[in-house]
Amino acid sequence: MDSQFLYLTDPLTLEFDPEIREKLTLPNGNMGVILTINYFYPTGGGQDHDTGTLGAARVLDVFKNEAGDSVILALDRAPGEGVLHAAIDRERRLRHMQHHTAQHLLSACFQQVFDLETLSSGIHGYDPTTIDLPDTELRRTDLKRIEDLANQLVFENRTVKSYFVPSERIDSVPLRRPPKVEGEIRIVEIDGFDYSACGATHCPQTGMLGAVKIIRTERINQKIRIHFVAGIQALEYFRQYQEITTSLAADFSTHPNEVIDLVRKQAAQLQSAEKELRQLRLAHSAFEAQDLIA
């Protein structure tokens, strides 16, 4: 494996000790460096770059050079000399791994269950990730079916492995989508379930996703956009909504399971009261009019 792209084979290495191979001045004036060995992930494939530290410097951005054969780290200051300690932001890396692996999982579920091909996706670690599908009608029961299948595969803790296949042998791999590159093609396989050409970081087991939750859908540009959360972000989502429901339950002095029925009941009572008030106002106006005539 090329020493510039070690994240492809070892996404869990988050600290290492490289030297600087080349120093650059970037267009914005920041210092850029190319390391002798690199585990930082550069922006690409719909996934944002890693951040972290290199010696005394913060890593602000990571991207490939124009030739695509080296990874450039944009720094906020000079990192020092000699062998430097590099540390990748663990939570940011994990969030991206969880959501990118979950995207592969959900895309495969939609294709296998409803024959819906993923048209595009946007991987986010701190906001819901999106999958765009062909325009179709998806009922709530359909989304539940997809969620159940995806989380079943999460609970099975299937192995997620990557390997390279030469383009002349790519037909031997049951890819979900044809690759966009030639030569040695990196395959990310969710054990026996999904095969995708991908150059991003992924969890080594599906169990690291924790849970996958579809939170909403929308129609946009004649496509159906699926919004979902996984892993750390799913926990944050569940925690937020638990706090909302428990707070409402406390305000209404009821159990969280009864909040919806209680709110609907009070909404109906309010609607009835507003209707009665309108009728009283009409009656009062009619009475005033008669009084004026008299």
Backbone as CSV, one residue per row, in Angstrom:
resi,resn,N_x,N_y,N_z,CA_x,CA_y,CA_z,C_x,C_y,C_z
1,MET,0.846,-1.200,0.000,0.000,0.000,0.000,0.874,1.240,0.000
2,ASP,0.551,2.211,-0.858,1.264,3.473,-0.930,1.253,4.141,0.444
3,SER,2.418,4.652,0.860,2.551,5.241,2.198,1.718,6.512,2.362
4,GLN,1.207,7.088,1.263,0.362,8.285,1.330,-1.082,7.952,1.673
5,PHE,-1.492,6.718,1.466,-2.908,6.366,1.591,-3.115,5.192,2.548
6,LEU,-2.435,5.228,3.681,-2.499,4.114,4.627,-3.857,3.993,5.310
7,TYR,-4.665,5.055,5.261,-6.014,4.996,5.829,-6.887,3.982,5.099
8,LEU,-6.515,3.635,3.875,-7.311,2.685,3.101,-7.276,1.285,3.701
9,THR,-6.147,0.912,4.280,-6.005,-0.431,4.842,-6.075,-0.443,6.360
10,ASP,-5.891,0.716,6.989,-5.897,0.761,8.448,-6.593,2.031,8.928
11,PRO,-7.922,2.061,8.900,-8.647,3.276,9.285,-8.668,3.534,10.787
12,LEU,-8.186,2.581,11.597,-8.227,2.754,13.046,-6.921,3.296,13.615
13,THR,-5.893,3.444,12.788,-4.660,4.086,13.246,-4.875,5.589,13.243
14,LEU,-4.855,6.176,14.433,-5.160,7.597,14.580,-3.964,8.398,15.077
15,GLU,-2.873,7.720,15.426,-1.652,8.416,15.827,-0.469,7.740,15.157
16,PHE,0.479,8.548,14.681,1.668,8.014,14.014,2.756,9.085,14.045
17,ASP,3.963,8.727,13.651,5.125,9.618,13.781,5.866,9.750,12.448
18,PRO,5.421,10.671,11.610,6.051,10.854,10.298,7.122,11.944,10.322
19,GLU,7.768,12.102,9.207,8.601,13.261,8.930,7.987,14.011,7.754
20,ILE,8.425,15.243,7.563,7.921,16.039,6.440,8.767,15.736,5.203
21,ARG,8.098,15.331,4.145,8.784,15.042,2.890,8.919,16.286,2.022
22,GLU,7.894,17.152,2.095,7.894,18.354,1.257,7.058,19.437,1.924
23,LYS,7.545,20.680,1.842,6.814,21.834,2.360,6.296,22.670,1.195
24,LEU,5.086,23.218,1.362,4.445,23.995,0.304,3.839,25.263,0.895
25,THR,3.707,26.295,0.060,2.924,27.468,0.435,1.621,27.411,-0.346
26,LEU,0.505,27.315,0.352,-0.800,27.153,-0.291,-1.323,28.505,-0.780
27,PRO,-2.286,28.516,-1.711,-2.804,29.780,-2.275,-3.305,30.768,-1.233
28,ASN,-3.847,30.262,-0.113,-4.352,31.162,0.929,-3.260,31.612,1.896
29,GLY,-2.020,31.207,1.635,-0.905,31.616,2.487,-0.560,30.631,3.570
30,ASN,-1.432,29.662,3.837,-1.148,28.666,4.859,-0.017,27.755,4.422
31,MET,0.597,27.133,5.406,1.651,26.168,5.119,1.022,24.819,4.799
32,GLY,1.551,24.155,3.767,1.127,22.810,3.428,2.302,21.863,3.503
33,VAL,2.045,20.622,3.876,3.130,19.641,3.953,2.662,18.316,3.362
34,ILE,3.616,17.571,2.825,3.417,16.188,2.430,4.293,15.349,3.340
35,LEU,3.717,14.326,3.971,4.424,13.528,4.957,5.058,12.290,4.321
36,THR,6.023,11.714,5.039,6.638,10.472,4.562,5.671,9.308,4.652
37,ILE,4.816,9.310,5.673,3.719,8.345,5.793,2.474,9.111,6.204
38,ASN,1.315,8.661,5.770,0.106,9.433,6.028,-1.106,8.541,6.292
39,TYR,-1.849,8.884,7.372,-3.117,8.224,7.682,-4.297,9.209,7.641
40,PHE,-4.029,10.501,7.394,-5.101,11.491,7.302,-5.909,11.268,6.024
41,TYR,-7.239,11.295,6.171,-8.106,11.110,5.015,-8.346,12.451,4.314
42,PRO,-8.126,12.527,2.992,-8.393,13.766,2.249,-9.846,13.817,1.768
43,THR,-10.377,15.009,1.632,-11.743,15.163,1.132,-11.908,14.434,-0.201
44,GLY,-13.008,13.687,-0.319,-13.275,12.969,-1.562,-14.351,11.933,-1.365
45,GLY,-14.999,11.544,-2.458,-16.018,10.509,-2.379,-17.222,10.898,-1.554
46,GLY,-17.511,12.217,-1.494,-18.655,12.684,-0.716,-18.398,12.768,0.770
47,GLN,-17.150,12.534,1.208,-16.807,12.529,2.629,-15.779,13.617,2.911
48,ASP,-15.975,14.349,4.013,-15.046,15.408,4.390,-13.732,14.848,4.921
49,HIS,-12.731,15.701,4.909,-11.385,15.344,5.354,-11.298,15.191,6.871
50,ASP,-10.219,14.556,7.301,-9.885,14.496,8.724,-9.329,15.836,9.185
51,THR,-9.339,16.031,10.489,-8.591,17.118,11.119,-7.762,16.504,12.233
52,GLY,-6.945,17.318,12.882,-6.110,16.802,13.959,-4.919,17.706,14.187
53,THR,-3.806,17.121,14.610,-2.604,17.890,14.882,-1.390,17.210,14.260
54,LEU,-0.400,18.033,13.945,0.906,17.552,13.493,1.946,18.384,14.221
55,GLY,2.644,17.764,15.181,3.571,18.524,16.003,2.848,19.650,16.712
56,ALA,3.323,20.899,16.501,2.712,22.056,17.154,1.570,22.657,16.345
57,ALA,1.277,22.092,15.188,0.300,22.696,14.274,-1.038,21.965,14.297
58,ARG,-2.087,22.734,13.990,-3.402,22.153,13.757,-3.535,21.820,12.276
59,VAL,-4.115,20.659,11.977,-4.397,20.268,10.593,-5.783,20.809,10.243
60,LEU,-5.822,21.776,9.327,-7.064,22.470,8.983,-7.794,21.827,7.806
61,ASP,-7.031,21.276,6.877,-7.614,20.717,5.664,-6.681,19.611,5.170
62,VAL,-7.246,18.662,4.445,-6.466,17.567,3.874,-7.017,17.307,2.472
63,PHE,-6.138,17.265,1.481,-6.583,17.053,0.111,-5.444,16.440,-0.705
64,LYS,-5.816,15.831,-1.822,-4.812,15.254,-2.711,-4.221,16.336,-3.605
65,ASN,-2.970,16.133,-4.027,-2.379,17.050,-4.989,-2.990,16.825,-6.372
66,GLU,-2.630,17.672,-7.321,-3.243,17.594,-8.654,-2.992,16.247,-9.320
67,ALA,-1.831,15.666,-9.087,-1.515,14.366,-9.683,-2.261,13.230,-9.010
68,GLY,-2.787,13.471,-7.805,-3.520,12.441,-7.088,-2.646,11.384,-6.458
69,ASP,-1.316,11.643,-6.387,-0.419,10.625,-5.849,0.143,10.980,-4.476
70,SER,-0.256,12.148,-3.934,0.205,12.560,-2.610,-0.923,13.271,-1.872
71,VAL,-0.835,13.266,-0.550,-1.826,13.930,0.293,-1.185,15.152,0.940
72,ILE,-1.840,16.304,0.801,-1.343,17.564,1.350,-2.134,17.905,2.606
73,LEU,-1.422,18.252,3.676,-2.037,18.719,4.911,-1.879,20.230,4.989
74,ALA,-2.983,20.954,5.142,-2.939,22.400,5.332,-2.860,22.676,6.827
75,LEU,-1.861,23.460,7.253,-1.589,23.694,8.669,-1.792,25.153,9.043
76,ASP,-2.014,25.403,10.328,-2.188,26.779,10.790,-0.867,27.433,11.188
77,ARG,0.203,26.625,11.268,1.515,27.152,11.640,2.578,26.116,11.312
78,ALA,3.817,26.457,11.477,4.906,25.500,11.262,4.838,24.421,12.351
79,PRO,4.932,23.154,11.974,4.742,22.085,12.961,5.978,21.711,13.758
80,GLY,7.152,22.158,13.301,8.393,21.740,13.934,9.258,20.986,12.938
81,GLU,10.355,20.417,13.402,11.294,19.727,12.535,11.499,18.287,12.997
82,GLY,12.075,17.475,12.100,12.403,16.097,12.441,11.175,15.207,12.487
83,VAL,11.239,14.172,13.295,10.102,13.262,13.470,9.038,13.971,14.299
84,LEU,7.818,14.019,13.788,6.715,14.720,14.444,5.626,13.743,14.842
85,HIS,4.908,14.073,15.888,3.774,13.233,16.290,2.507,13.758,15.639
86,ALA,1.794,12.879,14.956,0.535,13.237,14.295,-0.617,12.542,15.005
87,ALA,-1.717,13.280,15.205,-2.904,12.718,15.859,-4.146,13.150,15.090
88,ILE,-4.937,12.173,14.678,-6.178,12.427,13.941,-7.324,12.562,14.937
89,ASP,-8.207,13.532,14.692,-9.383,13.718,15.547,-10.212,12.444,15.529
90,ARG,-10.259,11.738,16.658,-10.893,10.424,16.724,-12.391,10.500,16.472
91,GLU,-13.071,11.430,17.138,-14.534,11.468,17.009,-14.963,11.834,15.591
92,ARG,-14.279,12.797,14.979,-14.627,13.182,13.610,-14.442,12.008,12.652
93,ARG,-13.298,11.301,12.784,-13.053,10.134,11.931,-14.140,9.080,12.146
94,LEU,-14.479,8.790,13.415,-15.469,7.754,13.702,-16.839,8.130,13.153
95,ARG,-17.238,9.383,13.325,-18.535,9.833,12.802,-18.613,9.630,11.292
96,HIS,-17.553,9.988,10.576,-17.559,9.821,9.126,-17.561,8.343,8.739
97,MET,-16.781,7.531,9.446,-16.773,6.096,9.168,-18.152,5.492,9.385
98,GLN,-18.788,5.849,10.492,-20.111,5.304,10.792,-21.120,5.675,9.719
99,HIS,-21.105,6.929,9.298,-22.108,7.362,8.331,-21.824,6.857,6.926
100,HIS,-20.549,6.733,6.568,-20.262,6.224,5.223,-20.590,4.737,5.139
101,THR,-20.266,3.985,6.180,-20.616,2.565,6.189,-22.133,2.389,6.212
102,ALA,-22.826,3.222,6.998,-24.291,3.153,7.050,-24.909,3.510,5.704
103,GLN,-24.292,4.428,4.978,-24.798,4.772,3.645,-24.711,3.570,2.710
104,HIS,-23.569,2.876,2.724,-23.449,1.663,1.907,-24.525,0.653,2.294
105,LEU,-24.726,0.503,3.596,-25.690,-0.480,4.094,-27.111,-0.134,3.652
106,LEU,-27.524,1.108,3.856,-28.884,1.508,3.481,-29.072,1.478,1.963
107,SER,-28.070,1.920,1.218,-28.184,1.893,-0.249,-28.388,0.473,-0.745
108,ALA,-27.651,-0.473,-0.154,-27.812,-1.874,-0.544,-29.192,-2.389,-0.161
109,CYS,-29.702,-1.975,0.991,-31.040,-2.400,1.421,-32.110,-1.892,0.454
110,PHE,-32.035,-0.606,0.081,-33.023,-0.049,-0.845,-32.950,-0.748,-2.203
111,GLN,-31.746,-1.095,-2.628,-31.634,-1.746,-3.934,-32.145,-3.180,-3.887
112,GLN,-31.805,-3.893,-2.830,-32.192,-5.304,-2.770,-33.685,-5.483,-2.477
113,VAL,-34.264,-4.590,-1.685,-35.670,-4.735,-1.310,-36.603,-4.100,-2.346
114,PHE,-36.263,-2.899,-2.826,-37.171,-2.162,-3.718,-36.569,-1.882,-5.098
115,ASP,-35.386,-2.411,-5.360,-34.706,-2.197,-6.642,-34.530,-0.702,-6.923
116,LEU,-34.168,0.065,-5.884,-33.942,1.500,-6.011,-32.440,1.770,-5.925
117,GLU,-31.881,2.271,-7.009,-30.443,2.553,-7.051,-30.149,3.905,-6.419
118,THR,-29.084,3.973,-5.634,-28.658,5.248,-5.078,-28.053,6.099,-6.186
119,LEU,-28.606,7.307,-6.376,-28.135,8.217,-7.424,-26.974,9.070,-6.938
120,SER,-27.018,9.462,-5.678,-25.951,10.251,-5.070,-26.127,10.213,-3.570
121,SER,-25.097,10.651,-2.862,-25.177,10.675,-1.402,-24.287,11.792,-0.877
122,GLY,-24.585,12.232,0.326,-23.765,13.234,1.008,-23.460,12.748,2.400
123,ILE,-22.181,12.495,2.682,-21.777,11.929,3.967,-21.485,13.058,4.954
124,HIS,-22.143,13.027,6.097,-21.957,14.059,7.119,-21.779,13.392,8.478
125,GLY,-20.867,13.922,9.261,-20.649,13.364,10.588,-21.427,14.071,11.669
126,TYR,-21.789,15.334,11.411,-22.434,16.142,12.448,-23.838,16.585,12.054
127,ASP,-24.259,16.251,10.863,-25.619,16.471,10.382,-26.088,15.167,9.749
128,PRO,-27.404,15.003,9.572,-27.871,13.777,8.919,-27.256,13.574,7.540
129,THR,-26.901,12.340,7.240,-26.394,11.972,5.916,-27.586,11.757,4.992
130,THR,-27.382,11.995,3.689,-28.480,11.877,2.730,-28.157,10.873,1.632
131,ILE,-29.217,10.216,1.160,-29.161,9.320,0.009,-30.260,9.754,-0.948
132,ASP,-29.916,9.971,-2.213,-30.904,10.326,-3.225,-31.270,9.099,-4.044
133,LEU,-32.584,8.836,-4.132,-33.115,7.692,-4.865,-34.014,8.174,-5.993
134,PRO,-34.296,7.334,-6.991,-35.272,7.707,-8.023,-36.623,8.033,-7.392
135,ASP,-37.326,8.976,-7.989,-38.609,9.414,-7.444,-39.587,8.251,-7.387
136,THR,-40.077,7.972,-6.201,-41.032,6.885,-5.998,-41.799,7.149,-4.713
137,GLU,-42.844,6.391,-4.499,-43.652,6.546,-3.292,-43.153,5.555,-2.242
138,LEU,-42.638,6.076,-1.144,-42.174,5.234,-0.041,-43.054,5.497,1.172
139,ARG,-43.776,4.474,1.593,-44.637,4.597,2.763,-43.829,4.424,4.041
140,ARG,-44.444,4.776,5.146,-43.764,4.622,6.433,-43.414,3.163,6.697
141,THR,-44.278,2.259,6.274,-44.002,0.831,6.464,-42.820,0.380,5.607
142,ASP,-42.645,1.000,4.430,-41.500,0.680,3.576,-40.195,1.097,4.252
143,LEU,-40.197,2.299,4.833,-38.995,2.790,5.509,-38.674,1.939,6.728
144,LYS,-39.703,1.497,7.441,-39.486,0.625,8.595,-38.865,-0.700,8.152
145,ARG,-39.317,-1.206,7.028,-38.768,-2.463,6.506,-37.270,-2.318,6.208
146,ILE,-36.884,-1.182,5.629,-35.480,-0.925,5.331,-34.686,-0.776,6.628
147,GLU,-35.215,-0.005,7.563,-34.550,0.169,8.864,-34.335,-1.160,9.564
148,ASP,-35.356,-1.999,9.570,-35.255,-3.287,10.256,-34.156,-4.157,9.640
149,LEU,-34.097,-4.178,8.324,-33.074,-4.980,7.648,-31.680,-4.424,7.930
150,ALA,-31.520,-3.107,7.829,-30.210,-2.490,8.068,-29.737,-2.755,9.485
151,ASN,-30.624,-2.590,10.457,-30.214,-2.788,11.854,-30.009,-4.263,12.187
152,GLN,-30.709,-5.148,11.506,-30.428,-6.576,11.665,-28.976,-6.874,11.279
153,LEU,-28.517,-6.267,10.179,-27.135,-6.457,9.724,-26.140,-5.779,10.667
154,VAL,-26.555,-4.684,11.295,-25.712,-4.050,12.310,-25.548,-4.984,13.503
155,PHE,-26.652,-5.554,13.967,-26.610,-6.422,15.148,-25.866,-7.724,14.872
156,GLU,-25.834,-8.144,13.615,-25.067,-9.343,13.254,-23.568,-9.080,13.265
157,ASN,-23.186,-7.793,13.344,-21.778,-7.400,13.426,-20.963,-7.998,12.279
158,ARG,-21.474,-7.824,11.081,-20.786,-8.375,9.920,-19.459,-7.663,9.663
159,THR,-18.518,-8.384,9.136,-17.217,-7.824,8.794,-17.344,-6.898,7.585
160,VAL,-16.679,-5.765,7.666,-16.581,-4.851,6.533,-15.118,-4.865,6.099
161,LYS,-14.869,-5.404,4.927,-13.484,-5.546,4.480,-13.261,-4.813,3.178
162,SER,-12.008,-4.450,2.928,-11.655,-3.784,1.673,-10.495,-4.513,1.023
163,TYR,-10.500,-4.504,-0.301,-9.437,-5.154,-1.061,-9.434,-4.570,-2.464
164,PHE,-8.349,-4.802,-3.155,-8.182,-4.238,-4.495,-8.348,-5.324,-5.555
165,VAL,-9.048,-4.945,-6.616,-9.289,-5.862,-7.737,-8.892,-5.142,-9.020
166,PRO,-8.069,-5.750,-9.889,-7.731,-5.101,-11.163,-8.968,-4.971,-12.047
167,SER,-9.010,-3.914,-12.853,-10.204,-3.624,-13.646,-10.567,-4.761,-14.595
168,GLU,-9.569,-5.543,-15.041,-9.882,-6.647,-15.955,-10.593,-7.795,-15.248
169,ARG,-10.584,-7.791,-13.907,-11.283,-8.842,-13.156,-12.497,-8.306,-12.409
170,ILE,-12.859,-7.050,-12.661,-13.915,-6.432,-11.877,-15.265,-7.096,-12.115
171,ASP,-15.463,-7.739,-13.252,-16.736,-8.420,-13.522,-16.974,-9.595,-12.587
172,SER,-15.936,-10.056,-11.907,-16.091,-11.172,-10.971,-16.667,-10.718,-9.629
173,VAL,-16.780,-9.401,-9.438,-17.306,-8.851,-8.183,-18.735,-8.351,-8.431
174,PRO,-19.712,-8.798,-7.626,-21.112,-8.369,-7.830,-21.360,-6.953,-7.311
175,LEU,-20.769,-5.963,-7.979,-20.864,-4.577,-7.537,-22.293,-4.049,-7.610
176,ARG,-22.647,-3.223,-6.638,-23.953,-2.575,-6.651,-24.025,-1.521,-7.753
177,ARG,-22.899,-0.840,-8.004,-22.805,0.157,-9.066,-21.484,-0.031,-9.798
178,PRO,-21.447,0.215,-11.094,-20.173,0.078,-11.814,-19.171,1.117,-11.334
179,PRO,-17.879,0.789,-11.317,-16.862,1.742,-10.835,-16.659,2.898,-11.806
180,LYS,-16.203,4.038,-11.261,-15.953,5.221,-12.075,-14.474,5.363,-12.429
181,VAL,-13.649,4.428,-11.946,-12.214,4.489,-12.193,-11.751,3.185,-12.826
182,GLU,-10.522,3.194,-13.319,-9.917,2.001,-13.896,-8.638,1.671,-13.145
183,GLY,-8.018,0.559,-13.507,-6.800,0.132,-12.829,-7.138,-0.715,-11.620
184,GLU,-6.379,-0.546,-10.541,-6.659,-1.257,-9.296,-7.835,-0.580,-8.607
185,ILE,-8.931,-1.305,-8.454,-10.158,-0.724,-7.897,-10.363,-1.251,-6.477
186,ARG,-10.543,-0.327,-5.553,-10.750,-0.715,-4.159,-12.218,-1.066,-3.948
187,ILE,-12.447,-2.258,-3.418,-13.789,-2.748,-3.122,-14.005,-2.721,-1.615
188,VAL,-15.128,-2.170,-1.192,-15.554,-2.251,0.205,-16.721,-3.224,0.257
189,GLU,-16.542,-4.309,0.983,-17.558,-5.363,1.051,-18.119,-5.469,2.464
190,ILE,-19.433,-5.365,2.572,-20.125,-5.727,3.808,-20.443,-7.204,3.670
191,ASP,-19.785,-7.998,4.439,-19.681,-9.444,4.271,-20.904,-10.102,3.640
192,GLY,-20.758,-10.462,2.344,-21.783,-11.201,1.632,-23.042,-10.428,1.318
193,PHE,-23.086,-9.110,1.640,-24.324,-8.352,1.443,-24.172,-7.225,0.434
194,ASP,-23.056,-6.502,0.498,-22.881,-5.362,-0.407,-21.438,-5.280,-0.865
195,TYR,-21.272,-4.917,-2.143,-19.956,-4.748,-2.752,-19.952,-3.409,-3.472
196,SER,-19.075,-2.494,-3.031,-19.045,-1.160,-3.626,-17.611,-0.736,-3.887
197,ALA,-17.398,-0.055,-5.012,-16.106,0.571,-5.282,-16.060,1.878,-4.499
198,CYS,-15.079,2.004,-3.611,-15.059,3.168,-2.716,-13.645,3.380,-2.188
199,GLY,-13.259,4.646,-2.052,-11.930,4.968,-1.543,-11.952,5.671,-0.205
200,ALA,-13.040,5.503,0.560,-13.183,6.218,1.830,-12.915,5.295,3.020
201,THR,-12.985,5.879,4.213,-12.786,5.123,5.450,-14.114,4.512,5.897
202,HIS,-14.036,3.291,6.433,-15.232,2.575,6.870,-14.968,1.839,8.175
203,CYS,-16.052,1.563,8.896,-15.934,0.755,10.105,-15.564,-0.676,9.724
204,PRO,-14.697,-1.330,10.499,-14.323,-2.709,10.171,-15.409,-3.739,10.474
205,GLN,-16.384,-3.381,11.311,-17.533,-4.251,11.571,-18.798,-3.395,11.596
206,THR,-19.913,-3.977,11.165,-21.164,-3.214,11.161,-21.622,-2.870,12.570
207,GLY,-21.200,-3.659,13.566,-21.610,-3.379,14.936,-21.166,-2.008,15.417
208,MET,-20.107,-1.449,14.811,-19.621,-0.127,15.206,-20.594,0.985,14.817
209,LEU,-21.601,0.661,13.991,-22.616,1.663,13.642,-23.577,1.907,14.791
210,GLY,-23.700,0.953,15.706,-24.612,1.108,16.833,-26.062,0.943,16.420
211,ALA,-26.552,1.899,15.657,-27.924,1.866,15.146,-28.015,2.796,13.952
212,VAL,-28.983,2.509,13.073,-29.244,3.346,11.900,-30.707,3.761,11.950
213,LYS,-30.968,5.060,11.806,-32.345,5.565,11.895,-32.631,6.547,10.764
214,ILE,-33.646,6.228,9.961,-34.134,7.172,8.944,-35.010,8.199,9.655
215,ILE,-34.702,9.478,9.495,-35.439,10.492,10.256,-36.439,11.273,9.411
216,ARG,-36.226,11.334,8.096,-37.231,11.990,7.250,-36.897,11.748,5.784
217,THR,-37.874,12.033,4.921,-37.677,11.984,3.473,-38.226,13.272,2.870
218,GLU,-37.744,13.614,1.681,-38.279,14.770,0.965,-38.094,14.560,-0.530
219,ARG,-38.961,15.197,-1.303,-38.810,15.195,-2.755,-38.018,16.422,-3.157
220,ILE,-36.955,16.204,-3.946,-36.117,17.305,-4.374,-35.542,16.986,-5.752
221,ASN,-35.756,17.889,-6.711,-35.258,17.708,-8.079,-35.668,16.356,-8.671
222,GLN,-36.925,16.002,-8.497,-37.488,14.745,-9.017,-36.767,13.506,-8.481
223,LYS,-36.312,13.621,-7.252,-35.700,12.494,-6.550,-36.267,12.423,-5.140
224,ILE,-36.133,11.252,-4.527,-36.485,11.093,-3.123,-35.203,11.143,-2.320
225,ARG,-35.114,12.078,-1.394,-33.924,12.208,-0.545,-34.211,11.612,0.827
226,ILE,-33.381,10.652,1.220,-33.485,9.996,2.519,-32.494,10.652,3.471
227,HIS,-32.964,11.097,4.614,-32.088,11.650,5.648,-31.984,10.617,6.775
228,PHE,-30.764,10.296,7.193,-30.614,9.307,8.264,-29.447,9.661,9.184
229,VAL,-29.465,9.044,10.353,-28.365,9.190,11.315,-27.906,7.798,11.734
230,ALA,-26.654,7.733,12.196,-26.090,6.461,12.645,-25.048,6.742,13.720
231,GLY,-24.759,5.719,14.523,-23.662,5.804,15.475,-23.825,6.901,16.506
232,ILE,-22.761,7.698,16.674,-22.767,8.780,17.665,-23.920,9.736,17.411
233,GLN,-24.143,10.088,16.150,-25.201,11.043,15.830,-26.580,10.463,16.111
234,ALA,-26.739,9.156,15.927,-28.021,8.517,16.259,-28.276,8.603,17.761
235,LEU,-27.235,8.374,18.567,-27.384,8.489,20.018,-27.781,9.903,20.405
236,GLU,-27.140,10.900,19.787,-27.493,12.290,20.064,-28.944,12.584,19.672
237,TYR,-29.365,12.029,18.549,-30.741,12.223,18.074,-31.742,11.617,19.058
238,PHE,-31.495,10.381,19.476,-32.395,9.716,20.423,-32.428,10.461,21.758
239,ARG,-31.253,10.908,22.206,-31.170,11.622,23.487,-31.965,12.927,23.423
240,GLN,-31.841,13.644,22.305,-32.557,14.911,22.148,-34.066,14.700,22.206
241,TYR,-34.546,13.688,21.489,-35.991,13.471,21.461,-36.504,12.874,22.768
242,GLN,-35.668,12.125,23.478,-36.078,11.647,24.797,-36.234,12.819,25.757
243,GLU,-35.302,13.780,25.686,-35.393,14.948,26.553,-36.647,15.758,26.239
244,ILE,-36.989,15.861,24.952,-38.195,16.602,24.567,-39.444,15.927,25.125
245,THR,-39.544,14.602,24.929,-40.759,13.892,25.371,-40.868,13.843,26.894
246,THR,-39.742,13.631,27.583,-39.812,13.583,29.048,-40.139,14.956,29.627
247,SER,-39.632,16.021,28.973,-39.943,17.371,29.433,-41.424,17.683,29.238
248,LEU,-41.975,17.313,28.062,-43.403,17.525,27.817,-44.253,16.710,28.787
249,ALA,-43.826,15.469,29.040,-44.572,14.621,29.963,-44.609,15.233,31.355
250,ALA,-43.486,15.800,31.773,-43.444,16.440,33.091,-44.360,17.659,33.138
251,ASP,-44.374,18.455,32.046,-45.245,19.633,31.997,-46.715,19.249,32.061
252,PHE,-47.085,18.112,31.459,-48.475,17.665,31.443,-48.786,16.704,32.582
253,SER,-47.794,16.417,33.416,-47.959,15.484,34.542,-48.503,14.135,34.060
254,THR,-47.841,13.588,33.049,-48.278,12.314,32.494,-47.062,11.493,32.099
255,HIS,-47.306,10.267,31.629,-46.226,9.392,31.169,-45.838,9.764,29.735
256,PRO,-44.550,9.655,29.369,-44.148,9.987,27.988,-44.966,9.272,26.916
257,ASN,-45.396,8.024,27.194,-46.187,7.282,26.203,-47.563,7.895,25.967
258,GLU,-48.012,8.737,26.907,-49.355,9.309,26.809,-49.350,10.745,26.293
259,VAL,-48.150,11.286,26.008,-48.043,12.690,25.598,-48.792,12.952,24.301
260,ILE,-48.634,12.094,23.311,-49.260,12.336,21.999,-50.773,12.391,22.132
261,ASP,-51.361,11.397,22.830,-52.823,11.380,23.000,-53.296,12.608,23.765
262,LEU,-52.529,13.005,24.781,-52.922,14.157,25.586,-52.857,15.444,24.777
263,VAL,-51.819,15.618,23.987,-51.680,16.810,23.148,-52.810,16.867,22.119
264,ARG,-53.127,15.711,21.512,-54.219,15.673,20.534,-55.556,16.013,21.202
265,LYS,-55.748,15.505,22.409,-56.989,15.776,23.136,-57.102,17.260,23.451
266,GLN,-55.991,17.857,23.923,-56.034,19.281,24.248,-56.171,20.132,22.989
267,ALA,-55.590,19.692,21.887,-55.742,20.427,20.626,-57.208,20.412,20.183
268,ALA,-57.863,19.248,20.338,-59.278,19.142,19.974,-60.134,20.027,20.878
269,GLN,-59.806,20.058,22.192,-60.544,20.898,23.129,-60.358,22.378,22.799
270,LEU,-59.105,22.733,22.415,-58.828,24.122,22.058,-59.597,24.517,20.795
271,GLN,-59.622,23.591,19.809,-60.347,23.869,18.573,-61.833,24.057,18.859
272,SER,-62.380,23.221,19.752,-63.800,23.326,20.114,-64.074,24.638,20.843
273,ALA,-63.148,25.018,21.737,-63.323,26.267,22.481,-63.253,27.472,21.554
274,GLU,-62.336,27.435,20.580,-62.229,28.542,19.621,-63.491,28.653,18.768
275,LYS,-64.055,27.497,18.388,-65.294,27.506,17.607,-66.438,28.106,18.422
276,GLU,-66.513,27.730,19.703,-67.563,28.256,20.575,-67.397,29.759,20.772
277,LEU,-66.117,30.191,20.901,-65.854,31.618,21.086,-66.274,32.412,19.848
278,ARG,-66.008,31.859,18.659,-66.427,32.552,17.431,-67.945,32.683,17.377
279,GLN,-68.650,31.618,17.792,-70.117,31.656,17.778,-70.648,32.693,18.767
280,LEU,-70.009,32.787,19.941,-70.423,33.775,20.941,-70.184,35.192,20.438
281,ARG,-69.051,35.387,19.749,-68.765,36.716,19.200,-69.780,37.105,18.142
282,LEU,-70.176,36.133,17.293,-71.206,36.416,16.286,-72.530,36.753,16.941
283,ALA,-72.879,35.992,17.968,-74.141,36.243,18.666,-74.128,37.612,19.345
284,HIS,-72.940,37.959,19.927,-72.819,39.254,20.598,-72.920,40.396,19.592
285,SER,-72.307,40.203,18.399,-72.387,41.237,17.357,-73.814,41.429,16.887
286,ALA,-74.545,40.321,16.740,-75.948,40.409,16.308,-76.792,41.117,17.361
287,PHE,-76.508,40.830,18.645,-77.248,41.475,19.733,-76.995,42.979,19.747
288,GLU,-75.721,43.385,19.549,-75.384,44.804,19.529,-76.082,45.512,18.357
289,ALA,-76.147,44.819,17.205,-76.795,45.413,16.031,-78.277,45.640,16.295
290,GLN,-78.932,44.666,16.925,-80.357,44.810,17.245,-80.586,45.941,18.249
291,ASP,-79.638,46.076,19.199,-79.757,47.114,20.215,-79.648,48.508,19.590
292,LEU,-78.757,48.610,18.590,-78.589,49.894,17.903,-79.849,50.254,17.106
293,ILE,-80.478,49.252,16.458,-81.691,49.481,15.671,-82.825,49.931,16.577
294,ALA,-82.912,49.288,17.732,-83.959,49.625,18.682,-83.732,51.026,19.240
